[in-house]
Amino acid sequence: MVQKAPAPTGKWSDLSRRLASTAVLLTIGILLAFASGVWLRLGVAVISALTFWELAAMTGWRYPRFHAGPFGKSRPVALAVIAGLTQFAALMIGGAWGWGLLLLPILAGLPGAASRDRWTFVIFGIAILLVAYGLVGFREEFGLGFVLWLMGIVIISDTAGYFFGRIIGGRKFWPSLSPKKTWSGTVAGWIGALILGVVLWLANWGDVALVWCSPLVCFAGQMGDIAESWLKRRAGVKDSSNLIPGHGGFMDRFDAVTGAVLAAILLGLITSLPAVN
């Protein structure tokens, strides 16, 4: 009988998982960043559908009392299809009609969510749809460089936070929600984002706003991570799903991206976004 190798232990035990997660995020991010037109919209819509399926599972849809009806246990799948098709149509139509269409998955899914999680479903569902809409808008209005800057901040923050958090250690940032995240790793992420902004500015690859926008977007990405950790703890699950075998689900991979993109949308509403060449 072949015995399984013991699971790695210690502070670096999840390094391979973290590297694989980064590779998944980087690959998907690059593919979407270089896509355009229908392909960009289709890719973003598929990711919206998958994350909506995960959200449905974590907000009550998986419980037996919600399995009745014409779709039976496939109701979360039906909701995911609605979200994906609606997202694609909204991105293709654009304008006020496009924004209006984004309400359909929320209205369709709200009655099926557990009563205690209905507002959770609404808030996270709106965030998923807005991020998809925002990514397409940023890619087409501000260009490839802007999207790569956003992805770069998320990856640098995650990488710096992981290594400096493990090496330096210290007080936990938010132990009740994210037991492994430390203040040292969190601050290291801010510094890494700041350095990225300074380097891009000094290299004439963007304007000076990158210097102060980068740490803010980094912090928002970290809060996206914390928010998803809260949702998983509330749902009593370790990962948002097993859609990426051994590495969790799409919400696990895009939680920080969600926070970063939402922050960029907010910055765009209250001030001018930095130019990235």
C-alpha positions in Angstrom: 0.0 0.0 0.0 1.4 3.4 -1.0 1.5 5.8 1.8 0.7 9.5 1.2 3.5 11.9 1.9 2.9 13.9 5.1 1.4 17.3 4.6 4.0 20.1 5.0 4.0 22.0 8.3 5.6 25.2 9.5 5.3 28.8 8.5 6.1 28.0 4.9 3.7 25.1 4.6 1.4 26.9 2.3 4.1 28.4 0.0 3.4 26.1 -2.9 -0.4 26.9 -2.7 0.4 30.6 -2.6 2.7 30.4 -5.6 0.1 28.4 -7.5 -2.6 30.9 -6.6 -0.5 33.7 -7.8 0.2 31.9 -11.1 -3.5 31.3 -11.6 -4.3 35.0 -10.9 -1.5 36.2 -13.1 -2.4 34.0 -16.0 -6.1 34.9 -15.9 -5.2 38.6 -15.4 -2.8 38.7 -18.4 -5.2 36.9 -20.7 -8.1 39.3 -19.8 -5.8 42.3 -19.9 -4.7 41.6 -23.5 -8.1 40.6 -24.6 -10.5 43.1 -26.1 -14.0 43.5 -27.5 -16.3 40.4 -27.3 -13.6 38.2 -25.9 -12.9 40.5 -23.0 -16.6 40.8 -22.2 -17.1 37.0 -22.5 -14.1 36.2 -20.3 -15.3 38.7 -17.6 -18.9 37.3 -17.8 -17.7 33.8 -17.3 -15.8 34.8 -14.2 -18.8 36.7 -12.9 -21.0 33.6 -13.4 -18.5 31.3 -11.5 -18.1 33.7 -8.6 -21.9 34.2 -8.4 -22.3 30.4 -8.1 -19.8 30.5 -5.2 -21.6 33.4 -3.6 -25.0 31.5 -3.9 -23.5 28.5 -2.2 -22.2 30.6 0.7 -25.4 32.6 1.3 -27.9 29.8 1.8 -28.6 28.3 -1.5 -26.9 25.1 -0.6 -29.2 24.3 2.3 -32.0 21.7 1.7 -34.9 24.1 2.4 -33.9 26.1 -0.7 -33.6 23.1 -3.0 -37.2 22.9 -3.9 -38.5 24.3 -7.2 -38.1 23.6 -10.9 -34.3 23.6 -10.9 -33.9 21.4 -7.8 -30.3 21.4 -6.6 -29.1 23.1 -9.8 -30.7 26.4 -8.7 -27.3 28.0 -7.9 -26.2 27.0 -11.4 -29.3 28.6 -12.9 -28.5 31.8 -10.9 -24.9 31.7 -12.2 -26.1 31.4 -15.8 -28.4 34.4 -15.3 -25.5 36.4 -13.8 -23.1 35.5 -16.6 -25.6 36.2 -19.4 -26.8 39.4 -17.8 -23.2 40.6 -17.3 -22.3 39.9 -20.9 -25.4 41.7 -22.2 -24.8 44.6 -19.9 -21.2 44.9 -21.1 -22.3 44.7 -24.8 -25.1 47.2 -24.4 -23.4 49.7 -22.0 -25.0 52.9 -20.8 -28.0 53.2 -18.5 -29.6 50.1 -19.9 -26.4 48.1 -19.2 -26.3 49.4 -15.6 -30.0 48.5 -15.2 -29.4 44.9 -16.4 -26.9 44.4 -13.6 -29.8 44.4 -11.1 -31.4 41.3 -12.6 -29.1 38.7 -11.0 -29.5 40.4 -7.6 -33.3 40.5 -7.9 -33.3 36.9 -9.1 -31.1 35.6 -6.4 -32.4 37.6 -3.4 -35.5 35.4 -2.6 -33.3 32.2 -2.5 -30.7 33.5 -0.1 -30.9 32.5 3.6 -32.8 35.2 5.5 -29.8 36.1 7.6 -27.6 36.4 4.5 -29.8 38.4 2.1 -27.9 41.7 2.6 -24.7 39.8 2.4 -25.8 38.4 -1.0 -26.8 41.8 -2.2 -23.6 43.6 -1.2 -21.2 40.9 -2.5 -23.3 40.3 -5.6 -23.2 44.0 -6.5 -19.5 44.0 -5.9 -18.9 41.1 -8.3 -20.9 42.7 -11.1 -19.4 46.2 -10.6 -15.9 44.8 -10.7 -16.5 43.0 -13.9 -18.0 46.2 -15.4 -15.1 48.2 -14.1 -12.4 46.0 -15.4 -13.8 46.2 -19.0 -14.2 50.0 -18.6 -10.7 50.5 -17.3 -9.2 48.3 -20.1 -11.0 50.2 -22.9 -10.8 53.7 -21.5 -7.4 53.8 -19.7 -5.6 51.0 -21.6 -3.6 47.9 -20.9 -1.1 49.6 -18.7 -3.8 50.7 -16.2 -5.1 47.1 -15.8 -1.6 45.7 -15.4 -0.9 48.3 -12.8 -4.0 47.2 -10.8 -3.0 43.5 -11.1 0.6 44.4 -10.2 -0.4 46.0 -7.0 -2.5 43.0 -6.0 0.3 40.6 -6.7 3.1 42.7 -5.1 0.9 43.2 -2.0 0.1 39.5 -1.7 3.8 38.5 -2.2 5.3 41.1 0.0 2.7 40.5 2.7 3.3 36.7 2.6 7.1 36.7 2.9 7.5 39.7 5.2 4.7 38.4 7.4 6.3 35.0 7.7 9.8 36.4 8.2 9.1 39.3 10.6 5.9 38.0 12.2 4.5 40.1 15.0 0.9 41.2 15.8 -1.9 39.9 13.8 -3.8 42.4 11.6 -7.3 41.0 12.2 -7.0 37.6 14.0 -10.7 36.9 14.2 -11.0 37.0 10.4 -7.6 36.3 9.0 -5.4 34.5 11.6 -2.3 34.4 9.4 -2.3 38.1 8.2 0.1 40.2 10.3 0.7 43.9 10.6 4.2 43.5 9.3 3.0 41.8 6.1 0.2 44.3 5.7 2.6 47.3 5.9 5.0 45.5 3.6 2.2 45.3 1.0 1.7 49.1 1.3 5.4 49.7 0.9 5.6 47.4 -2.1 2.7 49.2 -3.7 4.3 52.6 -3.0 7.6 51.4 -4.5 5.8 50.2 -7.7 4.1 53.6 -8.0 7.4 55.5 -7.5 9.2 53.3 -10.1 6.5 53.8 -12.7 6.4 57.5 -12.1 10.2 57.9 -12.3 10.3 55.8 -15.4 7.8 58.1 -17.0 5.3 55.2 -17.3 2.7 57.2 -15.4 2.0 60.4 -13.6 2.8 61.4 -10.0 -0.7 60.3 -8.8 0.6 56.7 -8.9 2.7 57.4 -5.9 -0.3 58.0 -3.6 -2.9 56.0 -5.4 -0.9 52.7 -5.3 -0.9 52.3 -1.5 -4.6 53.2 -1.3 -5.5 50.6 -3.9 -3.3 48.1 -2.1 -5.1 48.7 1.2 -8.5 48.3 -0.6 -7.3 45.0 -2.1 -6.3 43.8 1.4 -9.8 44.8 2.7 -11.2 42.7 -0.2 -9.3 39.8 1.1 -10.6 40.4 4.7 -14.1 40.7 3.4 -14.0 37.4 1.7 -12.5 35.8 4.8 -15.4 37.1 6.8 -17.9 35.6 4.3 -16.2 32.2 4.4 -16.2 32.2 8.2 -19.9 33.2 8.2 -20.6 30.3 5.8 -18.4 27.9 7.7 -16.2 27.0 4.7 -12.4 27.0 4.2 -12.6 27.9 0.5 -15.2 29.6 -1.6 -15.4 26.4 -3.8 -13.2 23.7 -5.3 -13.4 25.0 -8.8 -9.6 25.3 -8.9 -8.6 21.9 -7.6 -6.4 22.2 -4.5 -6.5 26.0 -4.6 -10.0 27.0 -3.7 -12.4 29.0 -5.9 -12.5 32.1 -8.0 -13.6 34.3 -5.1 -10.5 33.2 -3.3 -8.3 34.3 -6.2 -10.1 37.5 -7.0 -10.9 38.9 -3.5 -8.1 41.4 -3.5 -8.7 42.3 -7.1 -12.3 43.0 -6.2 -11.2 45.5 -3.5 -8.6 47.1 -5.7 -11.0 47.6 -8.7 -13.8 49.0 -6.4 -11.3 51.4 -4.9 -10.2 52.5 -8.4 -13.9 53.0 -9.4 -14.4 55.2 -6.2 -11.2 57.2 -6.9 -12.5 57.8 -10.5 -15.7 59.2 -9.1 -14.1 61.6 -6.6 -10.9 62.5 -8.4 -8.9 61.8 -11.6 -7.4 58.4 -11.9 -3.6 58.2 -12.6 -2.4 57.8 -16.1 -0.4 54.6 -16.8 1.4 54.3 -20.1 
